[in-house]
Amino acid sequence: MPTVTVIQPKVTDNEHRLLRIAAYCRVSSNSDDQLNSYNSQLTYYTHKFENSETETLIDIYADEGITGTCEEKRTEFLRLIEDCRKGKIDRVYTKSISRFARNTRDCLKNIRELKSLGITIMFEKENIDTANINDELMITIMGGLAQEESTSISQNLKWSIRRKMKNGTYSPVKAPLGYRLKNKTLAIEESEIKIVNDIFKKYVSGCGIKGTADYINNKYSDTVNISYSSMRYILRNEKYIGDSLLQKFYTPDIIGAGCVPNKGEKDMYYIQNTHQPIISKEIFETAQVLMKDRLITKKDPVIYPFTRNLECSVCGNHFYRKVCRDKYYWVCNKHDYSASLCSSKKITEESIINAFIRLFNKIYSNYAELLLPIQKSLQELTIKQTTGNNDVIELRRSLLQLKEQLNVIASLRTKGFLNEAKYKEQSAEINTKIAKLNKDLRLLSQSEDTTLKDMEMLIDYFEKREHIMIEFEPQTFEFLIDKIIVKDSILEFHVMGGLIFTEEI
């Protein structure tokens, strides 16, 4: 008989590799009870995999105070899906289907995509594991119930808000310029009264919306920076005469729909004397008449390709477009208001266009040599960041500990063991630490991924491009350029992906 030698299979590193686990948790409001639930979920998943011999926790994705009806609003959920696509995760744990999504369509779409990537999801409350294909029918049913639950909650909440508006007990959720929220009502902010008064006085004197915005931004440059649309909102806001118009916006009864202006579809409620006024009714009514007349006789200003994209290197203000002797120029806002405030010079629109076309053609002709090495370096950096790096987990654990400290001192204050002054001092200190950790976390976990994605889009664009640029293309400019900093005779172009190039004008 022939001699048979059995060659044992080699055990690969993948067979010894621990399953890479991601945990997703979410609460849908910022109330104290919900925040406790949020912290509980973080604590649970942090400790769940500490001593596991088969699974290792890669990251915790936690959306705080975010609705589940529309996934576009959940930044951490979107980061989870993106990391799954990049192959960083093998399995996802979440408390329940309603935590994962309250929209059946989005729920099933994401589950199917993750399954196609070989990633399973464990819904712990329902004890459903997507590793078992028969569970998809159950997921459809449970997702539908979660969606109905969300719709019911939303309708009840809307009814409650409308009832409060109707009987005059509704409390504002934010304060406009010149006010602050105190004890659920609007209270005047003394440091901003003069700004509001100057806005209305300047406008009714005939300055116009843009001229008023420029005047205020220059006069109070250290305090405010008001856009054209914000200025229109301020001038139309009845709150400055002490009244409140409620339900200016509403949310349609559609899952995932955002707020839209109320143009007569829903009731509005006008309540007089809800708080202390800043502006007299005479000045306010004069402003309304002027705005109505100008709306009839003049269209809104045109937004040009370089609007809000040109920055002054001297003072940091934006440039805006002017015409002189049938020639178009761009000039710094502050310099145009007063040359003594900024020494920058005006530049012709033609020179900006020519500089952009030159820069574009240089990049197009050399994109392989310029961009591909940068892409490779970013890919290597991303791989290093995601393999064996526990910095993200440690930062999240530190955040969890700080949030637990906030809960403890809040409890001590409630029980009378900590006075209000001491509570504010300690909570302010903890919140400062939380803000720093959140900033570090964002820089660590997102910056490389975002830059790499931009670089991939940039390379893909130039690979598909078939010719150089002959004439200015506004859409191409908007796609490629984040901003331009004007430095005398040099334009510093900030291109998507964090790249910076300079061109002379």
C-alpha positions as CSV (number, residue, x, y, z in Angstrom):
1,M,0.0,0.0,0.0
2,P,1.2,3.5,-0.7
3,T,2.4,5.5,2.3
4,V,0.0,8.4,3.2
5,T,1.3,11.4,5.2
6,V,-1.3,13.6,6.7
7,I,-0.4,17.3,6.5
8,Q,-2.2,19.2,9.2
9,P,-3.8,22.5,8.2
10,K,-2.1,25.7,9.2
11,V,-3.9,27.8,11.8
12,T,-4.1,31.3,10.5
13,D,-4.0,34.4,12.6
14,N,-7.6,35.1,11.7
15,E,-8.8,32.0,13.4
16,H,-7.2,33.2,16.7
17,R,-8.3,36.7,16.2
18,L,-11.0,38.0,18.6
19,L,-14.3,39.2,17.2
20,R,-14.1,42.9,16.9
21,I,-17.2,44.3,18.7
22,A,-18.9,47.7,18.4
23,A,-21.7,48.8,20.7
24,Y,-24.4,51.3,19.7
25,C,-26.5,53.1,22.2
26,R,-28.8,56.1,22.0
27,V,-31.3,58.2,24.0
28,S,-33.8,60.5,22.3
29,S,-33.8,63.5,24.6
30,N,-31.6,65.5,27.0
31,S,-33.8,65.0,30.1
32,D,-32.1,63.8,33.3
33,D,-33.9,60.4,33.1
34,Q,-32.7,59.8,29.6
35,L,-29.2,60.9,30.4
36,N,-29.1,58.4,33.2
37,S,-30.2,55.7,30.7
38,Y,-27.5,56.9,28.3
39,N,-24.8,56.6,31.0
40,S,-26.2,53.2,32.0
41,Q,-25.8,51.9,28.4
42,L,-22.3,53.2,28.2
43,T,-21.3,51.6,31.5
44,Y,-23.0,48.3,30.5
45,Y,-21.1,48.0,27.2
46,T,-17.8,49.2,28.6
47,H,-17.8,46.4,31.2
48,K,-19.5,43.7,29.1
49,F,-16.5,42.7,27.1
50,E,-13.6,43.4,29.5
51,N,-12.9,39.8,30.4
52,S,-14.2,38.1,27.2
53,E,-11.9,35.5,25.6
54,T,-13.7,35.6,22.2
55,E,-14.7,39.2,21.7
56,T,-12.9,42.6,22.1
57,L,-14.6,45.9,22.2
58,I,-13.4,48.2,19.4
59,D,-15.5,51.3,20.1
60,I,-18.8,52.5,21.6
61,Y,-20.9,54.6,19.3
62,A,-23.3,56.8,21.4
63,D,-25.8,59.4,20.2
64,E,-27.0,61.6,23.0
65,G,-30.3,63.5,22.8
66,I,-30.8,62.6,19.1
67,T,-34.0,61.3,17.5
68,G,-34.0,57.8,16.0
69,T,-36.6,58.5,13.3
70,C,-34.0,59.7,10.8
71,E,-30.5,58.3,10.6
72,E,-29.0,61.4,9.0
73,K,-29.2,63.2,12.3
74,R,-27.3,60.5,14.2
75,T,-23.6,61.3,13.6
76,E,-22.4,58.4,15.8
77,F,-24.6,55.9,14.0
78,L,-23.3,57.1,10.6
79,R,-19.8,56.7,11.9
80,L,-20.6,53.2,13.0
81,I,-21.9,52.3,9.5
82,E,-18.8,53.9,7.9
83,D,-16.4,52.0,10.1
84,C,-18.3,48.7,9.3
85,R,-17.8,49.5,5.6
86,K,-14.0,49.9,6.2
87,G,-13.8,46.5,7.8
88,K,-13.0,47.7,11.3
89,I,-15.9,45.7,12.9
90,D,-17.2,42.1,12.9
91,R,-20.3,42.3,15.2
92,V,-22.6,45.0,16.6
93,Y,-24.4,44.9,19.9
94,T,-27.4,47.2,20.7
95,K,-30.0,47.3,23.4
96,S,-33.0,47.0,21.2
97,I,-34.4,47.6,17.7
98,S,-36.0,50.9,18.9
99,R,-32.5,52.1,19.9
100,F,-31.1,51.1,16.5
101,A,-33.8,52.8,14.5
102,R,-37.5,53.8,14.7
103,N,-37.9,53.7,10.9
104,T,-38.5,50.3,9.4
105,R,-37.0,51.2,6.0
106,D,-33.7,52.5,7.5
107,C,-33.6,49.6,9.9
108,L,-33.8,46.9,7.3
109,K,-31.6,48.7,4.8
110,N,-28.7,48.9,7.4
111,I,-29.2,45.4,8.6
112,R,-29.0,44.0,5.1
113,E,-26.0,46.1,4.2
114,L,-24.1,44.9,7.4
115,K,-25.1,41.3,6.7
116,S,-23.7,41.7,3.1
117,L,-20.4,42.8,4.7
118,G,-20.4,39.8,7.0
119,I,-21.3,41.8,10.1
120,T,-24.0,40.5,12.5
121,I,-26.1,42.5,14.9
122,M,-27.4,41.4,18.3
123,F,-30.6,43.1,19.5
124,E,-30.4,42.2,23.2
125,K,-33.9,43.1,24.4
126,E,-35.7,41.2,21.6
127,N,-33.0,38.4,21.7
128,I,-32.7,38.7,17.9
129,D,-29.4,37.8,16.2
130,T,-29.1,38.7,12.5
131,A,-26.7,35.7,12.2
132,N,-30.0,33.7,12.0
133,I,-31.6,34.5,8.6
134,N,-35.0,33.5,9.9
135,D,-35.0,36.5,12.2
136,E,-35.5,39.0,9.3
137,L,-39.3,38.6,9.4
138,M,-39.2,39.3,13.2
139,I,-37.0,42.3,12.6
140,T,-39.5,43.7,10.0
141,I,-42.4,43.2,12.5
142,M,-40.4,44.8,15.4
143,G,-39.1,47.6,13.2
144,G,-42.7,48.4,12.2
145,L,-43.8,48.4,15.8
146,A,-40.9,50.7,16.7
147,Q,-41.9,53.1,13.9
148,E,-45.5,53.1,15.1
149,E,-44.4,53.8,18.6
150,S,-42.2,56.7,17.4
151,T,-45.2,58.1,15.4
152,S,-47.5,57.9,18.4
153,I,-45.0,59.6,20.7
154,S,-44.4,62.3,18.1
155,Q,-48.1,63.0,17.7
156,N,-48.7,63.1,21.5
157,L,-45.8,65.5,21.9
158,K,-47.1,67.8,19.1
159,W,-50.6,67.8,20.7
160,S,-49.1,68.7,24.1
161,I,-47.1,71.6,22.5
162,R,-50.1,72.9,20.6
163,R,-52.2,72.8,23.8
164,K,-49.6,74.9,25.7
165,M,-49.5,77.4,22.8
166,K,-53.3,77.7,22.7
167,N,-53.6,78.3,26.5
168,G,-50.5,80.6,26.6
169,T,-48.3,78.4,28.8
170,Y,-45.8,77.4,26.2
171,S,-42.2,78.1,27.2
172,P,-39.6,79.2,24.5
173,V,-36.8,76.8,23.8
174,K,-34.2,79.4,22.6
175,A,-33.6,83.1,23.0
176,P,-32.9,85.6,20.1
177,L,-30.1,88.2,20.2
178,G,-30.7,90.6,23.2
179,Y,-32.4,87.9,25.4
180,R,-31.5,85.0,27.5
181,L,-33.7,82.1,28.8
182,K,-34.2,82.4,32.6
183,N,-36.8,80.3,34.4
184,K,-38.4,79.3,31.1
185,T,-39.0,82.9,30.0
186,L,-37.2,85.5,28.0
187,A,-35.1,88.0,30.0
188,I,-33.2,90.9,28.6
189,E,-29.4,90.5,28.2
190,E,-28.1,94.0,29.0
191,S,-24.9,93.6,27.1
192,E,-26.8,93.1,23.8
193,I,-29.5,95.7,24.1
194,K,-27.4,98.4,22.3
195,I,-26.7,96.0,19.4
196,V,-30.5,95.3,18.8
197,N,-31.3,99.0,19.1
198,D,-28.6,99.9,16.6
199,I,-29.9,97.3,14.2
200,F,-33.4,98.7,14.0
201,K,-32.2,102.4,14.0
202,K,-29.8,101.8,11.2
203,Y,-32.3,99.9,9.1
204,V,-35.2,102.4,9.5
205,S,-32.8,105.2,8.6
206,G,-32.6,103.7,5.1
207,C,-29.4,101.7,5.3
208,G,-30.9,98.4,4.0
209,I,-30.4,94.8,5.3
210,K,-26.9,94.3,3.9
211,G,-25.7,97.7,4.8
212,T,-27.0,97.3,8.4
213,A,-25.3,93.9,8.7
214,D,-22.0,95.3,7.5
215,Y,-22.3,98.3,9.9
216,I,-23.1,96.0,12.9
217,N,-20.4,93.5,12.1
218,N,-17.8,96.2,11.9
219,K,-18.9,98.1,15.0
220,Y,-19.3,95.0,17.1
221,S,-16.8,92.7,15.4
222,D,-15.7,91.2,18.8
223,T,-19.3,90.3,19.7
224,V,-21.4,89.3,16.7
225,N,-21.1,88.3,13.1
226,I,-24.6,88.6,11.6
227,S,-25.4,87.2,8.1
228,Y,-27.9,88.6,5.6
229,S,-30.5,86.0,6.5
230,S,-30.0,86.4,10.3
231,M,-30.5,90.2,9.9
232,R,-33.8,89.6,8.1
233,Y,-34.9,87.3,10.9
234,I,-34.0,89.8,13.6
235,L,-35.9,92.7,11.8
236,R,-39.0,90.5,11.5
237,N,-39.0,89.1,15.0
238,E,-42.0,90.3,17.1
239,K,-40.2,89.2,20.3
240,Y,-38.4,92.6,20.3
241,I,-41.7,94.4,21.0
242,G,-42.5,91.9,23.9
243,D,-44.9,89.7,21.9
244,S,-44.7,86.1,20.8
245,L,-45.9,84.5,17.6
246,L,-46.0,80.7,18.1
247,Q,-45.8,77.8,15.6
248,K,-44.0,79.8,12.9
249,F,-42.6,76.4,11.9
250,Y,-44.0,72.9,12.2
251,T,-43.0,69.3,11.5
252,P,-45.2,67.4,8.9
253,D,-46.6,64.0,10.0
254,I,-44.0,62.2,8.0
255,I,-41.2,60.0,9.5
256,G,-37.9,61.8,9.2
257,A,-39.4,65.1,8.1
258,G,-37.7,68.3,9.3
259,C,-39.3,71.6,10.3
260,V,-40.8,73.7,7.5
261,P,-42.2,77.3,7.6
262,N,-45.9,77.5,8.5
263,K,-47.5,79.3,5.5
264,G,-51.0,78.8,6.7
265,E,-51.1,74.9,7.0
266,K,-51.3,75.1,10.8
267,D,-52.7,77.5,13.4
268,M,-50.4,80.2,14.7
269,Y,-50.9,81.8,18.1
270,Y,-50.0,85.5,18.8
271,I,-49.6,86.4,22.4
272,Q,-49.0,90.0,23.6
273,N,-46.8,91.1,26.5
274,T,-45.1,87.8,27.1
275,H,-41.8,89.5,28.2
276,Q,-40.1,92.8,28.4
277,P,-39.6,94.6,25.0
278,I,-36.4,96.1,23.6
279,I,-37.8,98.0,20.6
280,S,-40.8,100.3,20.5
281,K,-43.8,99.2,18.4
282,E,-43.5,102.3,16.2
283,I,-39.9,101.5,15.1
284,F,-40.8,97.8,14.6
285,E,-43.8,98.6,12.4
286,T,-41.7,101.1,10.4
287,A,-39.2,98.4,9.8
288,Q,-41.9,96.0,8.6
289,V,-43.3,98.5,6.1
290,L,-39.8,99.2,4.7
291,M,-39.1,95.5,4.3
292,K,-42.4,94.9,2.5
293,D,-41.8,97.8,0.1
294,R,-38.3,96.7,-0.7
295,L,-39.4,93.1,-1.2
296,I,-41.8,94.4,-3.9
297,T,-39.3,96.7,-5.6
298,K,-36.0,94.8,-5.2
299,K,-35.1,91.1,-5.4
300,D,-32.7,89.5,-2.9
301,P,-29.0,90.0,-3.7
302,V,-27.3,87.6,-6.1
303,I,-24.9,85.1,-4.5
304,Y,-21.7,85.0,-6.6
305,P,-19.2,82.1,-6.8
306,F,-16.7,83.9,-4.5
307,T,-19.3,85.1,-1.9
308,R,-18.2,84.0,1.6
309,N,-15.2,82.3,0.1
310,L,-12.6,85.1,0.1
311,E,-11.0,85.9,3.4
312,C,-8.8,88.8,4.3
313,S,-5.4,87.8,5.7
314,V,-5.1,91.2,7.6
315,C,-8.4,91.3,9.6
316,G,-10.1,88.0,8.8
317,N,-13.2,89.6,7.3
318,H,-14.8,88.4,4.1
319,F,-14.6,90.1,0.7
320,Y,-17.7,91.2,-1.2
321,R,-18.3,92.2,-4.8
322,K,-18.4,95.8,-6.1
323,V,-18.6,97.3,-9.5
324,C,-16.6,100.4,-10.7
325,R,-16.6,101.7,-14.3
326,D,-18.2,98.4,-15.5
327,K,-15.4,96.4,-13.9
328,Y,-16.0,93.9,-11.0
329,Y,-13.8,94.0,-7.9
330,W,-13.7,92.2,-4.6
331,V,-12.9,94.2,-1.5
332,C,-12.6,93.4,2.3
333,N,-15.7,94.4,4.3
334,K,-13.8,96.2,7.0
335,H,-11.4,98.0,4.6
336,D,-14.4,99.2,2.6
337,Y,-16.1,100.5,5.7
338,S,-12.9,102.3,6.8
339,A,-9.5,102.1,5.3
340,S,-8.0,102.8,8.7
341,L,-9.3,99.5,10.0
342,C,-7.7,97.3,7.4
343,S,-4.9,97.8,4.9
344,S,-5.9,95.2,2.4
345,K,-6.4,96.2,-1.3
346,K,-9.2,95.4,-3.6
347,I,-8.7,92.7,-6.3
348,T,-10.3,92.3,-9.7
349,E,-12.7,89.4,-10.2
350,E,-10.9,88.5,-13.5
351,S,-7.6,88.0,-11.6
352,I,-9.2,85.6,-9.2
353,I,-10.8,83.6,-12.0
354,N,-7.5,83.4,-13.9
355,A,-5.6,82.3,-10.8
356,F,-8.1,79.5,-10.2
357,I,-8.0,78.3,-13.8
358,R,-4.2,78.2,-13.6
359,L,-4.2,76.3,-10.3
360,F,-6.9,73.8,-11.6
361,N,-4.9,73.0,-14.7
362,K,-1.7,72.5,-12.7
363,I,-3.4,70.0,-10.4
364,Y,-5.2,68.2,-13.3
365,S,-1.9,67.8,-15.2
366,N,0.0,66.5,-12.1
367,Y,-2.7,64.9,-9.9
368,A,-1.1,61.4,-9.9
369,E,2.2,62.7,-8.6
370,L,0.6,65.2,-6.2
371,L,-2.4,63.3,-4.8
372,L,-1.7,59.5,-4.9
373,P,1.2,59.6,-2.4
374,I,-0.9,61.6,0.0
375,Q,-3.7,59.1,-0.3
376,K,-1.4,56.2,0.4
377,S,0.0,58.0,3.5
378,L,-3.5,58.7,4.8
379,Q,-4.5,55.0,4.3
380,E,-1.5,53.8,6.2
381,L,-2.2,56.3,9.0
382,T,-5.9,55.1,9.2
383,I,-4.8,51.4,9.4
384,K,-2.3,52.2,12.2
385,Q,-5.0,54.1,14.1
386,T,-7.5,51.2,14.0
387,T,-5.2,48.3,14.8
388,G,-4.2,47.9,18.4
389,N,-5.0,51.5,19.4
390,N,-7.0,51.8,22.6
391,D,-6.9,55.6,22.8
392,V,-10.5,56.0,21.6
393,I,-11.8,53.5,24.2
394,E,-9.8,55.2,27.0
395,L,-11.2,58.6,26.1
396,R,-14.7,57.2,26.1
397,R,-14.1,55.6,29.5
398,S,-12.8,58.9,30.8
399,L,-15.9,60.7,29.5
400,L,-18.1,58.1,31.1
401,Q,-16.4,58.6,34.5
402,L,-16.8,62.4,34.2
403,K,-20.5,62.0,33.4
404,E,-21.0,59.7,36.4
405,Q,-19.3,62.5,38.5
406,L,-21.9,64.9,37.2
407,N,-24.7,62.6,38.2
408,V,-23.2,62.2,41.7
409,I,-22.9,65.9,42.4
410,A,-26.4,66.5,40.9
411,S,-27.7,63.9,43.3
412,L,-25.9,65.5,46.3
413,R,-27.3,68.9,45.4
414,T,-30.9,67.5,45.2
415,K,-30.5,65.9,48.6
416,G,-29.1,69.1,50.2
417,F,-25.6,67.9,50.8
418,L,-24.1,70.3,48.2
419,N,-25.0,74.0,48.0
420,E,-25.8,75.7,44.7
421,A,-22.6,77.7,44.5
422,K,-20.4,74.6,45.1
423,Y,-22.4,72.6,42.6
424,K,-22.0,75.2,39.9
425,E,-18.2,75.4,40.5
426,Q,-17.7,71.6,40.4
427,S,-20.1,71.0,37.4
428,A,-18.3,73.8,35.4
429,E,-14.9,72.2,36.1
430,I,-16.2,68.8,35.0
431,N,-17.9,70.2,31.9
432,T,-14.7,71.9,30.9
433,K,-12.9,68.5,31.1
434,I,-15.7,66.8,29.1
435,A,-15.5,69.5,26.4
436,K,-11.7,68.9,26.0
437,L,-12.1,65.1,25.9
438,N,-14.8,65.4,23.3
439,K,-12.5,67.6,21.2
440,D,-9.7,65.1,21.5
441,L,-12.0,62.3,20.6
442,R,-13.2,64.0,17.5
443,L,-9.7,64.8,16.4
444,L,-8.5,61.2,17.1
445,S,-11.4,59.3,15.6
446,Q,-12.6,61.4,12.7
447,S,-10.0,63.7,11.2
448,E,-8.0,61.1,9.3
449,D,-11.1,59.4,7.9
450,T,-12.7,62.6,6.7
451,T,-9.5,63.8,5.1
452,L,-9.0,60.4,3.4
453,K,-12.6,60.4,2.1
454,D,-12.0,63.9,0.6
455,M,-8.8,62.9,-1.0
456,E,-10.5,59.8,-2.6
457,M,-13.2,62.1,-4.0
458,L,-10.6,64.5,-5.3
459,I,-8.6,61.8,-7.1
460,D,-11.8,60.2,-8.5
461,Y,-12.8,63.6,-9.9
462,F,-9.5,64.2,-11.7
463,E,-9.4,60.6,-13.0
464,K,-12.8,61.1,-14.7
465,R,-12.0,64.6,-16.0
466,E,-11.2,64.5,-19.7
467,H,-9.8,68.0,-20.4
468,I,-8.2,71.1,-18.9
469,M,-10.3,74.1,-17.9
470,I,-10.7,76.7,-20.5
471,E,-13.4,78.9,-19.0
472,F,-14.3,79.4,-15.4
473,E,-16.7,76.7,-14.1
474,P,-18.5,77.9,-10.9
475,Q,-19.7,74.4,-9.9
476,T,-16.2,73.0,-10.1
477,F,-14.9,75.9,-8.0
478,E,-17.6,75.3,-5.4
479,F,-16.8,71.5,-5.3
480,L,-13.0,71.9,-5.0
481,I,-12.4,75.1,-3.0
482,D,-13.1,75.4,0.7
483,K,-11.9,79.1,0.9
484,I,-9.3,81.5,-0.4
485,I,-7.2,83.7,1.8
486,V,-6.1,87.0,0.1
487,K,-2.5,87.9,0.9
488,D,-1.6,91.1,-1.1
489,S,-0.7,89.7,-4.5
490,I,-1.0,86.1,-3.5
491,L,-4.2,84.0,-3.3
492,E,-3.9,81.0,-0.9
493,F,-6.4,78.3,-2.2
494,H,-7.6,75.9,0.5
495,V,-8.6,72.8,-1.5
496,M,-10.8,69.9,-0.3
497,G,-8.8,67.3,1.6
498,G,-6.8,69.9,3.5
499,L,-4.5,70.8,0.6
500,I,-3.2,74.4,0.3
501,F,-1.8,75.9,-2.9
502,T,-0.8,79.5,-3.8
503,E,-1.1,81.5,-7.0
504,E,0.0,85.0,-7.8
505,I,-2.5,87.6,-9.1
